């Protein structure tokens, strides 16, 4: 099974059995693990278990005070900004047009220089200017903002943890609300690295199904245990991100969720990058992501050489091609 337990694990010593799998209901456990909070570096321990049937790795007990782990400038709440230089702004737009539709030769060159994986993952949604698109758990609304810059007007972002509703000068809007408060009929609903944060994935997909028009599509872009990084790094895998990531899905667990909620999986694309390597190597050395020594905070510190980073970027692309990258975009289509 792609989501099998890695050889090296940190077994949880607790005697209380984990709950049934919240994805498939199985009580069979492939392994129990203790993961540390390493983004902020508090090193608080959190117990996870992996389902032996669907392969999903999930936190054993969802913390009652989970919101505090998003405090202190969580990255997705940084407001988007357009490039001040008009030429650079034009180049970014060309790159995004190619990512969405593959029809801009100059945009292809820009994409080769600086990939835009989030925008590229939208291509299977077959967006039109009038596509009604809802972005769930969008933070400050970066992707919604960028789509509005390209002329998409029927787009909306929602996030229950932003401070207040936001409206940008290009028409993009983000509302402070959760999916259970959303209304309307949508052609596409997307979760960009937010689905792994929801407490109840089955209920979330059922609600998504109800909001979608017939034949509508849902995009789940998530970290995945069906990856080399989980197999190799185990609890030091940077995208485990305890306790914020409540679920680390396998390909099998996404397929199960889709079938149980009225969807078919129609596309899977892996789009991991070098972060899976340098972030995990830092954690193995006890260096938190926000530590002053971190490559994320101070790349000039020279924690990793340019040659190492280039090699990891090459390996990440190879893993994506082999279907073993540590994150993937799953496209689900609502059944008639």
C-alpha positions in Angstrom: 0.0 0.0 0.0 1.4 3.4 -0.9 0.6 4.9 2.5 2.4 2.1 4.5 4.3 2.8 7.6 8.0 3.9 7.2 10.7 1.6 8.6 11.8 4.0 11.3 9.0 5.2 13.5 8.7 6.9 16.9 6.1 4.6 18.5 3.7 6.2 20.9 4.0 4.6 24.4 0.4 5.3 25.5 -1.8 2.4 26.4 -5.1 3.9 25.3 -6.0 2.6 21.8 -6.5 5.3 19.1 -10.0 6.0 17.8 -11.4 4.3 14.7 -10.1 5.8 11.4 -12.1 9.0 10.7 -11.9 8.3 7.0 -12.9 4.6 6.6 -13.9 3.6 10.1 -11.4 0.8 10.4 -10.0 -0.1 13.8 -6.9 -1.7 12.4 -3.7 0.3 13.0 -0.5 0.1 10.9 1.5 2.2 13.3 1.5 4.8 16.1 3.8 7.8 16.1 4.7 10.8 18.2 5.3 14.0 16.2 6.7 17.3 17.6 5.5 20.8 16.8 8.4 22.0 14.7 7.1 25.0 12.7 7.4 27.3 15.7 9.7 25.0 17.5 7.7 24.4 20.7 8.4 20.7 20.4 5.1 19.8 22.0 4.4 16.1 21.3 1.3 14.9 19.5 0.2 11.3 18.9 -0.7 10.1 15.4 -1.8 6.8 14.1 -1.9 5.3 10.6 -4.9 3.3 9.4 -4.0 -0.2 8.2 -6.8 -0.2 5.6 -6.9 3.2 3.9 -3.4 4.3 4.9 -4.4 7.7 6.2 -2.1 9.1 8.9 -4.2 11.2 11.4 -3.9 12.8 14.8 -5.3 10.7 17.6 -7.0 13.5 19.5 -7.8 16.8 17.9 -6.6 19.5 20.3 -9.3 21.6 21.9 -7.0 24.7 21.7 -6.0 24.2 18.1 -6.4 27.9 17.2 -3.4 28.9 19.3 -1.2 26.9 16.9 -2.1 29.3 14.1 -1.2 32.4 16.0 1.9 34.6 15.5 1.7 35.4 11.8 0.7 32.1 10.2 2.0 32.3 6.6 -1.3 32.0 4.7 -2.7 35.2 6.3 -0.1 37.5 4.7 -2.1 39.9 2.3 -1.4 39.4 -1.4 0.4 42.2 -3.3 0.7 42.8 -7.0 4.2 43.5 -8.4 4.9 47.2 -8.5 6.9 46.9 -11.8 4.4 46.8 -14.7 6.7 44.6 -16.8 7.1 42.1 -13.9 3.3 42.2 -13.4 2.8 41.4 -17.1 5.3 38.5 -16.9 3.5 37.0 -13.8 0.2 37.2 -15.6 1.6 35.4 -18.6 3.0 32.7 -16.4 -0.4 32.2 -14.7 -2.2 32.1 -18.0 0.1 29.4 -19.2 -0.4 27.5 -15.9 -4.1 27.7 -16.3 -4.5 27.0 -20.0 -1.1 26.1 -21.5 -1.6 28.6 -24.4 1.0 31.4 -23.7 4.5 30.6 -25.1 6.1 33.4 -23.1 4.2 32.3 -20.1 5.8 28.9 -20.5 9.2 30.4 -20.4 8.3 32.3 -17.2 6.9 29.1 -15.7 10.2 27.3 -16.4 12.0 30.0 -14.5 9.6 30.1 -11.5 6.9 27.5 -11.4 3.4 28.4 -10.1 2.2 25.0 -8.9 -0.9 26.2 -7.2 -2.2 27.9 -10.3 -1.1 24.9 -12.5 -3.1 22.6 -10.3 -6.3 24.5 -11.4 -5.9 23.4 -15.1 -8.2 20.3 -14.7 -11.0 22.5 -13.4 -11.2 24.0 -17.0 -11.9 27.5 -15.7 -13.9 29.9 -17.8 -14.2 33.7 -17.2 -17.7 33.0 -15.7 -16.8 29.9 -13.7 -18.2 30.1 -10.2 -15.2 29.2 -8.0 -15.1 28.9 -4.2 -11.7 28.7 -2.4 -12.1 27.1 1.1 -9.6 27.9 3.8 -7.9 30.4 1.6 -6.2 32.5 4.3 -5.8 36.0 3.0 -6.9 34.9 -0.5 -3.7 34.9 -2.6 -5.0 32.6 -5.3 -8.4 34.3 -5.4 -6.5 37.6 -5.8 -4.4 36.3 -8.6 -7.4 34.9 -10.5 -9.1 38.3 -10.2 -6.0 39.9 -11.7 -6.5 37.6 -14.7 -10.2 38.7 -15.1 -12.1 36.0 -13.2 -14.9 37.7 -11.5 -17.1 34.9 -10.1 -14.6 33.8 -7.5 -14.8 33.9 -3.7 -12.6 32.9 -0.8 -13.7 31.9 2.7 -11.7 31.3 5.8 -13.0 31.1 9.4 -9.7 32.3 11.0 -9.1 35.6 9.2 -9.6 38.7 11.3 -12.4 40.1 9.2 -13.9 40.1 5.7 -11.5 41.4 3.0 -12.3 43.1 -0.3 -9.4 43.9 -2.8 -9.4 46.6 -5.4 -9.5 44.0 -8.3 -12.8 42.6 -7.1 -11.4 39.6 -5.1 -13.2 39.0 -1.8 -12.5 36.8 1.2 -15.3 36.3 3.8 -14.7 35.3 7.4 -16.8 32.1 7.5 -16.5 28.4 7.4 -17.8 25.9 4.8 -21.0 25.2 6.8 -21.9 28.9 6.5 -21.3 29.0 2.7 -24.2 29.2 0.3 -24.9 29.4 -3.4 -24.2 27.0 -6.3 -20.6 26.6 -7.5 -19.0 25.1 -10.5 -15.8 24.3 -8.6 -14.7 24.2 -5.0 -11.1 24.0 -4.0 -9.0 23.3 -0.9 -5.4 24.4 -1.3 -3.5 22.9 1.7 -6.6 23.4 3.8 -8.3 20.0 3.6 -5.7 18.4 5.9 -6.7 21.0 8.5 -10.5 20.2 8.7 -11.6 18.0 11.7 -14.2 16.0 9.7 -13.2 15.3 6.1 -16.3 13.2 5.4 -18.7 15.9 6.5 -16.6 18.5 4.6 -16.8 16.6 1.3 -20.6 16.0 1.8 -21.1 19.7 2.3 -18.9 20.4 -0.8 -21.0 18.0 -2.8 -24.2 19.9 -1.8 -22.7 23.2 -2.9 -21.6 22.0 -6.3 -23.6 22.1 -9.5 -24.2 18.8 -11.3 -20.8 17.7 -12.8 -19.0 20.3 -10.6 -15.4 19.6 -9.6 -13.6 19.7 -6.3 -9.8 20.2 -6.0 -8.0 18.8 -3.0 -4.4 19.9 -2.9 -2.8 18.2 0.1 0.4 16.6 1.5 0.3 12.9 1.1 1.8 9.9 2.9 1.9 8.1 -0.5 5.3 9.6 -0.8 9.0 9.0 -0.5 9.3 11.8 2.1 7.1 10.0 4.6 8.8 6.7 3.9 12.2 8.2 4.3 11.8 10.8 7.1 8.9 9.5 9.1 7.9 11.9 11.9 10.7 14.3 10.8 8.8 14.9 7.5 8.3 18.6 7.3 4.8 18.4 5.9 3.5 16.3 8.8 3.3 19.7 10.6 1.8 18.6 13.9 -0.7 19.5 15.2 -2.1 21.7 12.4 -2.2 18.9 9.9 -4.9 16.6 11.4 -4.8 14.3 8.4 -2.0 13.2 6.0 -4.0 11.4 3.3 -2.9 8.5 1.1 -4.1 8.0 -2.4 -6.3 5.2 -1.1 -7.9 7.4 1.6 -8.8 10.1 -0.9 -10.4 7.5 -3.2 -12.4 6.2 -0.3 -13.6 9.7 0.7 -14.6 10.5 -2.8 -16.6 7.3 -3.3 -18.3 7.7 0.1 -19.5 11.3 -0.7 -20.6 11.0 -4.3 -17.5 11.9 -6.2 -15.2 10.2 -8.7 -11.4 10.9 -8.7 -10.7 12.1 -12.3 -7.1 13.4 -12.0 -4.1 13.2 -9.7 -1.0 15.3 -10.2 2.0 15.4 -7.9 3.7 18.8 -7.5 6.1 18.6 -4.6 9.3 20.6 -4.5 12.7 20.7 -2.7 11.0 21.8 0.6 10.3 18.1 1.4 14.0 17.6 1.6 15.5 20.7 3.2 12.6 21.2 5.6 12.8 17.6 6.8 16.6 17.6 7.0 16.3 20.7 9.3 13.8 18.9 11.5 16.2 15.9 11.8 18.8 18.3 13.1 16.3 19.9 15.5 16.0 23.2 13.6 12.5 24.6 13.6 11.1 26.1 10.4 11.0 29.6 12.0 14.4 29.3 13.7 16.9 31.9 12.8 19.1 29.2 11.4 16.3 27.9 9.1 16.7 28.1 5.4 13.2 29.5 5.3 14.2 32.4 7.5 17.8 33.0 6.5 18.8 31.3 3.3 22.0 33.2 3.2 23.1 31.4 6.4 24.3 28.6 4.2 22.7 25.7 6.0 22.5 23.9 2.6 24.7 24.4 -0.4 23.4 25.6 -3.8 24.3 22.2 -5.2 22.3 20.4 -2.5 19.2 22.6 -3.1 19.5 22.1 -6.9 19.8 18.3 -6.5 16.8 18.2 -4.2 14.8 20.2 -6.7 15.7 17.7 -9.4 14.9 14.8 -7.2 11.5 16.4 -6.3 10.6 16.5 -10.0 11.6 12.9 -10.5 9.4 11.9 -7.6 6.5 13.8 -9.0 6.9 12.0 -12.3 7.0 8.7 -10.4 3.9 9.5 -8.4 5.9 9.7 -5.1 6.1 13.4 -4.4 5.0 14.5 -0.9 2.0 16.6 -2.1 -0.6 16.1 -4.8 -3.6 17.7 -6.3 -6.7 15.4 -6.5 -9.5 16.5 -8.8 -12.9 15.0 -7.9 -16.0 15.3 -10.1 -19.5 15.3 -8.6 -21.6 12.3 -9.9 -24.9 13.1 -11.6 
